[in-house]
């Protein structure tokens, strides 16, 4: 793959997904820091890269760009063990990626954002968001009590995508103390990624 540039914010789990996959696969790339708290995603230059005004974005030397973290990691991992060729396995991975963006990230990540970056206390979190975050972590713990990885017998982009924000769940006021399977999985993914 040709060298590419990643535009991202290292405080964002969605951007970390891309970094983790690119580093794990040994890609050569440039990283351009974009501070979302300073609204740098709304600049004219950035909006030319991604009119939606969101990070991460990858840009190739031929002028093509790609946004949305799970689309990017899928593209980068094409032809590797992180995204195997088997159609059903890929569908299972996609199921995890869609679930992560709909039933995990809006709760775990947003609670973290509110506490870490907006300075809210755990008690000030939105109750409905906390409930959904707790359910997401419980689902993960039940699943991982039965197996080491979300799909198959080794780490895939399903694990990396879910890991990105789960590793910071406590920063959003969520306890992992009684979620042994999740803790063990976080350690496994971290070891694979050499973090």
PyMOL commands that set and color helices and strands:
alter all, ss='L'
color gray80, all
select helices_A, chain A and resi 13-24+36-38+40-42+44-49+69-76+81-83+87-117+122-124+127-144+157-166+169-172+180-193
alter helices_A, ss='H'
color red, helices_A
select strands_A, chain A and resi 4-8+29-33+57-60+65-67
alter strands_A, ss='S'
color yellow, strands_A
deselect
rebuild
show_as cartoon
